[in-house]
């Protein structure tokens, strides 16, 4: 029950901080505002404005790509579940040392066994490839969108608000 309360508190704070800046899908996918920038200065100006303006939407893009990467790399998903589940199970079900025949098994022994099995499994799953794919894919999508989408009329007034 305590875990559920903590999870709801985390989700509420996430909604208040990160998701409050979400723009509507009709604004984010406004194909009528898509055009090629005139030069590199215009492209950098668009990227600078759009990354700030659509930061919540871009966070969702990165999260969706991360979920996609985990769902398409089953070995990485299984190895993460094994490691996280193992730590939770050891903390919950084996807080004290257990006598097994003439051997005493402590939490330290269980953690060592978990890491001896889990770390090679995790390494074999290719987390670095997935991480760099996530960085590359999200960078291309976000920079491409930010570069091609013309800022709205409100962008003209953004510099006035900053100067006041």
C-alpha positions as CSV (number, residue, x, y, z in Angstrom):
1,X,0.0,0.0,0.0
2,X,2.9,2.4,0.8
3,X,4.4,1.6,-2.6
4,X,1.2,2.6,-4.3
5,X,1.0,5.9,-2.4
6,X,4.6,6.7,-3.4
7,X,3.9,5.9,-7.0
8,X,0.9,8.1,-7.1
9,X,2.9,11.0,-5.5
10,X,5.6,10.5,-8.1
11,X,3.0,10.6,-10.9
12,X,1.4,13.7,-9.6
13,X,4.7,15.5,-9.3
14,X,5.6,14.4,-12.8
15,X,2.3,15.7,-14.1
16,X,2.7,19.0,-12.4
17,X,6.3,19.6,-13.5
18,X,7.0,17.9,-16.8
19,X,3.6,17.3,-18.4
20,X,2.3,20.7,-17.6
21,X,4.3,22.0,-20.7
22,X,2.7,19.5,-23.1
23,X,1.3,21.1,-26.2
24,X,-1.8,19.7,-28.0
25,X,-1.2,17.1,-30.7
26,X,-2.9,19.4,-33.3
27,X,-0.3,22.0,-32.5
28,X,2.6,19.5,-32.4
29,X,1.6,17.9,-35.7
30,X,0.6,21.0,-37.5
31,X,1.6,20.1,-41.0
32,X,0.6,23.5,-42.4
33,X,3.5,25.1,-40.5
34,X,6.1,22.8,-41.9
35,X,8.6,24.4,-44.2
36,X,12.3,24.4,-45.1
37,X,14.3,27.0,-43.2
38,X,15.8,29.7,-45.4
39,X,19.3,29.3,-44.0
40,X,21.2,27.9,-41.1
41,X,20.5,30.9,-38.9
42,X,16.8,30.4,-39.4
43,X,17.2,26.7,-38.7
44,X,19.1,27.3,-35.4
45,X,16.5,29.9,-34.4
46,X,13.7,27.4,-35.0
47,X,15.5,24.7,-33.1
48,X,16.2,27.0,-30.2
49,X,12.6,28.1,-29.9
50,X,10.8,24.8,-30.7
51,X,12.9,22.7,-28.3
52,X,11.9,25.0,-25.4
53,X,8.3,25.3,-26.6
54,X,7.7,21.6,-27.2
55,X,10.0,20.3,-24.4
56,X,7.2,18.2,-22.8
57,X,6.2,16.7,-26.2
58,X,9.8,15.9,-27.0
59,X,10.1,14.2,-23.6
60,X,7.2,11.9,-24.5
61,X,8.9,11.2,-27.8
62,X,12.0,10.0,-26.0
63,X,10.0,8.0,-23.5
64,X,8.0,6.3,-26.4
65,X,11.3,5.5,-28.2
66,X,12.7,4.1,-24.9
67,X,9.7,1.8,-24.4
68,X,9.9,0.7,-28.1
69,X,13.6,-0.1,-27.6
70,X,12.9,-2.2,-24.5
71,X,10.0,-4.0,-26.2
72,X,12.1,-4.9,-29.3
73,X,15.1,-6.1,-27.2
74,X,13.6,-8.9,-25.2
75,X,16.9,-10.0,-23.7
76,X,17.5,-6.5,-22.3
77,X,14.0,-6.4,-20.9
78,X,14.4,-9.9,-19.3
79,X,17.9,-9.0,-17.9
80,X,16.6,-5.8,-16.4
81,X,13.6,-7.6,-14.9
82,X,15.9,-10.3,-13.5
83,X,18.2,-7.8,-11.8
84,X,15.5,-5.5,-10.5
85,X,13.3,-8.4,-9.4
86,X,16.2,-10.1,-7.8
87,X,17.1,-7.1,-5.7
88,X,13.5,-6.7,-4.7
89,X,13.1,-10.4,-3.8
90,X,16.3,-10.5,-1.8
91,X,15.3,-7.4,0.2
92,X,11.8,-8.6,0.8
93,X,12.2,-12.4,1.4
94,X,15.8,-12.8,2.7
95,X,16.6,-10.1,5.1
96,X,18.2,-12.5,7.6
97,X,20.8,-15.2,7.1
98,X,19.4,-18.6,6.3
99,X,20.9,-21.9,7.4
100,X,21.1,-24.4,4.6
101,X,22.6,-27.6,5.8
102,X,25.9,-26.7,7.3
103,X,26.2,-23.5,5.2
104,X,24.9,-20.1,6.2
105,X,23.6,-18.0,3.3
106,X,23.5,-14.3,3.8
107,X,22.2,-11.4,1.8
108,X,25.7,-10.8,0.6
109,X,25.9,-14.3,-0.9
110,X,22.5,-13.8,-2.6
111,X,23.6,-10.4,-4.1
112,X,26.8,-11.9,-5.3
113,X,25.0,-14.7,-7.0
114,X,22.5,-12.3,-8.5
115,X,25.3,-10.1,-9.9
116,X,27.3,-13.1,-11.2
117,X,24.3,-14.2,-13.3
118,X,22.7,-10.8,-14.0
119,X,25.6,-8.7,-15.1
120,X,26.8,-11.0,-17.9
121,X,23.2,-11.5,-19.0
122,X,22.7,-7.7,-19.0
123,X,26.0,-7.2,-20.9
124,X,25.0,-9.8,-23.5
125,X,21.7,-8.0,-24.1
126,X,23.6,-5.0,-25.6
127,X,22.5,-2.0,-23.4
128,X,25.0,0.3,-25.0
129,X,23.7,-0.3,-28.5
130,X,20.2,0.4,-27.3
131,X,21.2,3.5,-25.4
132,X,23.1,5.0,-28.4
133,X,20.2,4.0,-30.7
134,X,17.9,5.9,-28.4
135,X,20.1,8.9,-28.4
136,X,20.4,8.9,-32.2
137,X,16.8,8.2,-33.0
138,X,15.5,10.8,-30.6
139,X,18.0,13.4,-31.8
140,X,17.1,12.9,-35.5
141,X,13.3,13.1,-34.7
142,X,13.5,16.0,-32.4
143,X,16.0,18.1,-34.3
144,X,14.1,17.3,-37.6
145,X,10.8,18.4,-36.2
146,X,12.2,21.5,-34.4
147,X,14.0,22.6,-37.6
148,X,11.1,22.0,-40.0
149,X,8.3,23.5,-37.9
150,X,7.8,27.2,-38.2
151,X,7.3,28.9,-34.8
152,X,3.8,30.2,-34.2
153,X,2.9,33.8,-33.8
154,X,3.5,33.6,-30.1
155,X,7.2,33.3,-30.8
156,X,7.4,36.9,-31.8
157,X,6.2,37.9,-28.4
158,X,8.5,35.6,-26.5
159,X,11.5,37.9,-27.0
160,X,9.4,40.9,-25.7
161,X,8.5,39.0,-22.5
162,X,12.1,38.0,-21.9
163,X,13.3,41.7,-22.2
164,X,10.7,43.1,-19.8
